[in-house]
């Protein structure tokens, strides 16, 4: 199912917190991507009720020296018992934030993004 466009809106508090947490990692382009958070807006959801969204960064913005793909940070989501239940992926396109994906392995789709306390970051090697 293709993403469903929505009226562009600012990031909500949970989306902002997750992006800030993941992009606090040090990698090539992380400072430029962090600077884009305040100019990012949600332009589509991936499916009804999904926490995954497409993003657009309003110009002017500093582009990261990265083309397209994922930021090089593993962001594993853990449940209250510390068990792996999914991961968060930050997509970029032409050096700009392009998407926030919540991939889960549980039977039911998550109804909310995890708190940053439930996210374990590791550099992708």
C-alpha positions in Angstrom: 0.0 0.0 0.0 1.5 3.4 -1.0 1.8 6.1 1.6 -1.3 8.2 2.2 -0.7 11.9 1.8 -1.8 14.1 4.7 -2.1 17.9 5.1 1.5 18.8 5.9 1.9 19.2 9.7 4.7 19.8 12.1 6.4 16.9 13.8 4.6 15.8 17.0 6.5 15.6 20.3 7.1 11.8 19.9 8.4 12.1 16.4 10.7 15.0 17.3 12.0 13.1 20.4 12.8 9.9 18.4 14.5 11.8 15.6 16.5 13.9 18.1 17.6 10.8 20.0 18.7 8.8 16.9 20.4 11.8 15.2 22.3 12.6 18.4 24.6 9.8 17.3 27.8 11.0 15.7 28.2 10.0 12.0 28.9 11.9 8.8 26.0 14.2 8.2 24.4 13.9 11.6 24.8 17.6 12.4 23.1 18.7 9.2 20.3 16.2 9.7 19.8 17.4 13.3 19.5 21.0 12.0 16.7 19.9 9.7 14.4 18.6 12.5 12.9 22.1 13.2 12.1 22.4 9.5 10.7 18.9 8.9 7.0 18.3 8.4 5.0 15.1 8.0 3.5 14.8 4.5 2.2 11.2 4.5 1.5 8.2 6.7 2.5 4.7 5.6 -0.9 3.2 6.4 -4.0 3.9 8.6 -2.8 4.0 12.2 0.8 3.6 11.3 3.5 5.4 13.2 5.7 5.4 10.0 5.7 8.7 8.2 7.1 10.5 5.1 8.9 13.7 5.9 9.7 16.9 3.9 12.3 19.4 5.0 11.4 23.0 4.2 14.1 25.1 2.5 16.5 26.6 3.2 18.2 23.8 4.9 21.7 22.4 5.2 22.0 19.1 3.3 23.8 16.2 4.8 26.7 14.8 2.6 24.6 11.6 2.2 22.6 10.7 -0.9 19.7 8.3 -0.2 19.1 5.4 2.2 19.2 5.0 5.9 21.1 6.9 8.6 23.9 4.6 9.8 22.5 4.1 13.3 20.7 1.0 14.6 17.7 2.0 16.8 16.3 -1.1 18.4 13.1 -0.9 20.3 12.8 -2.9 23.5 9.7 -3.7 25.5 9.3 -3.2 29.3 11.2 -6.5 29.8 14.1 -5.5 27.6 13.1 -7.8 24.7 13.6 -6.7 21.1 10.2 -5.7 19.6 11.2 -3.7 16.5 13.4 -0.9 15.3 13.3 2.6 14.0 14.7 3.6 10.7 15.4 7.2 9.6 15.4 7.6 5.8 17.2 10.3 3.9 17.0 11.5 0.3 19.3 13.9 -1.3 20.8 14.7 2.1 17.5 15.6 3.6 15.3 13.8 6.2 12.7 11.8 4.1 11.0 9.3 6.5 10.7 7.8 9.9 9.8 4.1 9.9 8.7 2.0 12.8 9.3 -1.7 11.9 7.9 -4.1 14.5 8.0 -7.8 15.0 5.0 -8.1 17.3 1.6 -9.5 16.3 -0.1 -6.1 16.6 1.0 -2.8 15.0 2.3 -0.4 17.7 -0.2 2.4 18.5 2.5 4.9 19.5 6.2 5.5 19.0 8.4 4.3 21.8 9.9 6.6 24.4 13.6 7.2 24.0 14.2 5.1 27.1 13.1 2.1 25.1 15.4 2.8 22.2 18.9 1.2 22.2 21.3 2.9 19.7 24.2 1.2 18.0 26.3 2.4 15.1 25.7 0.5 11.9 29.1 -0.9 10.8 
